[in-house]
Amino acid sequence: MTNTASEPLHRGPLLAAGILLGAGLGGFVDGIVLHQILQWHNMLSNQLPPDNLINAKVNMYWDGVFHAAVWVMTAVGLRLLWAAGCRADVPWSGRTLVGSLLLGWGLFNVVEGIIDHTLLGLHHVNEYAADKLPWDMAFLGFGVLLLLAGYLLVRAGRHDTAVRGGSRS
């Protein structure tokens, strides 16, 4: 079904779903790759180095709280995506969805980098590096690149008008 010119389109629901999904999935990438696989940091590793069993358990607990939070973000994002898919006034655009996913991931990186790495000093990207600042700046820079790429894709998809499996007009 293709939207007619008389029916206004609303990209907001698709954007909101994608941003929340992107933030949640970006959090999972951070937690799985940096916390678990590379083991470069934990949620509190700058404040409470995991150099003994008690500190390691406290860090593991807060890593779990972090993973639970990004799981909730992802689940809510999926729910919003489902709701957007049920609306005839929401245009389906791969560019808008992928762009909003990148916006969400970039937003996660920038907010997490500024708050946890810089303002609160809870942890750094690589706690074991002699100079932590370049790692933290690279994380922020990657977040800014994700935001820029996401913005450009969302902007490119602003004229996509296919709705609920319809053709693009």
C-alpha positions in Angstrom: 0.0 0.0 0.0 1.5 3.3 -1.0 0.6 6.5 0.9 -1.3 9.1 -1.0 -0.4 12.8 -0.9 -3.4 13.5 1.3 -2.3 11.3 4.2 0.4 12.8 6.3 3.4 10.5 7.1 4.9 10.3 10.5 8.6 9.1 10.7 8.8 9.7 14.4 7.7 6.2 15.5 10.3 4.5 13.3 13.0 7.0 14.4 12.2 6.5 18.1 12.2 2.7 17.7 15.5 2.7 15.8 17.2 5.1 18.3 16.2 3.0 21.3 17.2 -0.2 19.5 20.5 1.3 18.5 21.3 2.5 22.0 20.5 -0.9 23.4 22.4 -2.8 20.8 25.4 -0.4 21.1 25.4 -1.0 24.8 25.5 -4.8 24.1 28.4 -4.3 21.8 30.2 -2.3 24.5 29.4 -4.8 27.2 30.2 -8.0 25.2 33.3 -6.8 23.4 34.9 -4.4 25.9 33.7 -5.9 29.2 33.7 -9.6 28.5 35.8 -10.5 25.4 38.6 -8.0 25.6 38.1 -7.5 29.4 39.4 -3.9 29.1 37.1 -2.5 31.8 34.1 -3.1 34.0 31.5 -0.7 35.1 33.4 0.5 38.2 36.9 -0.6 37.3 38.5 2.8 37.6 36.9 3.3 41.1 37.2 -0.3 42.2 39.9 -2.2 40.3 38.9 -5.9 40.0 42.2 -7.0 41.5 40.6 -9.3 44.2 37.6 -11.5 44.4 35.3 -9.0 46.2 36.1 -6.2 43.8 35.7 -8.5 40.8 32.3 -9.6 42.1 31.1 -6.0 42.7 32.2 -5.1 39.2 30.5 -8.2 37.8 27.3 -7.2 39.5 27.3 -3.7 38.1 28.1 -5.1 34.6 25.0 -7.2 35.0 22.9 -4.2 36.0 24.3 -2.4 32.9 23.4 -5.4 30.7 19.9 -5.6 32.2 19.4 -1.9 31.4 20.5 -2.2 27.7 18.3 -5.3 27.4 15.3 -3.2 28.6 16.2 -0.5 26.0 16.4 -3.1 23.3 13.1 -4.7 24.3 11.3 -1.4 24.4 12.8 -0.5 21.1 11.5 -3.8 19.6 8.0 -3.0 21.0 8.1 0.5 19.5 9.2 -1.0 16.1 6.3 -3.5 16.3 3.9 -0.6 17.0 5.3 1.5 14.2 4.8 -1.5 11.8 1.1 -1.6 12.7 0.6 2.0 11.6 -0.3 2.9 8.1 1.0 6.4 8.5 4.6 5.3 9.2 6.7 5.1 6.1 9.0 2.1 5.9 12.5 3.1 5.0 15.6 1.1 5.4 17.7 4.3 5.4 15.6 5.8 8.2 15.7 2.6 10.3 19.5 2.0 9.8 20.2 5.7 10.3 18.2 5.8 13.5 20.0 2.6 14.7 23.4 4.4 14.1 22.0 7.5 15.8 21.1 5.4 18.9 24.5 3.7 19.0 26.3 6.9 18.6 24.2 8.6 21.2 25.0 5.7 23.6 28.7 6.1 23.0 28.8 9.8 23.4 26.6 9.9 26.5 28.3 6.9 28.1 31.8 8.3 27.2 31.1 11.7 28.6 29.3 10.6 31.8 31.1 7.3 32.7 34.6 8.0 31.3 34.9 11.7 31.9 32.5 13.2 34.4 32.1 10.3 36.9 35.4 8.5 36.1 33.8 5.1 36.7 35.9 3.5 34.1 37.9 4.1 30.9 37.8 2.3 27.6 41.1 0.5 28.3 42.0 0.5 32.0 45.2 -1.3 31.3 46.6 1.2 28.8 49.4 3.5 30.1 47.6 6.5 28.6 43.8 6.1 28.9 42.8 9.4 27.2 43.4 8.3 23.6 41.2 5.3 24.1 38.4 7.4 25.6 38.7 10.0 22.8 38.6 7.3 20.2 35.4 5.9 21.8 33.9 9.4 21.7 35.1 10.0 18.2 33.5 6.7 17.0 30.3 7.8 18.6 30.4 11.1 16.8 31.0 9.3 13.5 28.0 7.0 14.2 25.9 10.1 14.9 27.0 11.7 11.6 26.4 8.6 9.5 23.0 8.1 11.2 22.0 11.7 10.6 23.0 11.5 6.9 21.0 8.2 6.4 17.9 9.5 8.2 18.1 12.7 6.2 18.5 10.6 3.0 15.4 8.6 3.9 13.1 11.6 4.6 11.4 11.3 1.3 10.9 7.6 1.4 7.1 7.0 1.4 6.6 3.2 1.3 4.2 2.1 4.0 3.5 -1.4 5.3 5.2 -3.3 2.5 4.1 -0.9 -0.2 6.1 0.3 -3.1 8.2 3.5 -2.9 6.6 6.5 -4.6 
